[in-house]
Amino acid sequence: MMPLAFAVVAPALPPDSRRLQSCFHEAGHAVVAQALGVNVDEVRVSADGSGCAHAIHRAEARFEMQIAFAGPAAEKCYCKLVGGVDAERDPLHYEHEDREIAWAVAQQESDGDKGQATRLMLEMQAASEARVDSLWERIFEAAVILDVSGHLSGVELDALGDNARAFTPSPEKVSPNPRRNDPAP
């Protein structure tokens, strides 16, 4: 298995949405990792929008894949929330590193069978997107804190809201979830 260290390296962009977009990406990795029982050591996002989430230990292969997909999934939710971003800031431009991590794990788990690896990738991507959806309020909170401070320790991440392993979003939370379809008024 690969070590859990995810990075997003973005070109130097004006400091409008790129940094916050990266904060959502890294918060997605960290909160989902924590929800899957992986001890997160720290999460960092630099002023230029580059960032990383470091875990203390490696995760089971299926969890590692879900964690890899969680960053892009959270970033896409952020982009929907703000009404999209410029083409050069589209999450699809930066998710290739996370997909490469997931693909390498899927191939290893599938003994090189590309069809089986592809099915496993699709299954874990869907599972990750569902997990991001269920943990959205916590990801939102972590991303906002990261945008302000640039850093969250594992202890600080643990202290956010309810424990991630038992977290169930409540309808009265303020942070909007762009992945959910709100019922018509």
Secondary structure, 3 states (H helix, E strand, C coil): CCCCEEEECCCCCCCCCHHHHHHHHHHHHHHHHHHCCCCEEEEEECCCCCEEEEECCCCCHHHHHHHHHHHHHHHHHHHHHCCCCCHHHCHHHCCHHHHHHHHHHHHHHCCCCHHHHHHHHHHHHHHHHHHHHHCHHHHHHHHHHHHHHCEEEHHHHHHCCCCHHHCCCCCCCCCCCCCCCCCCC
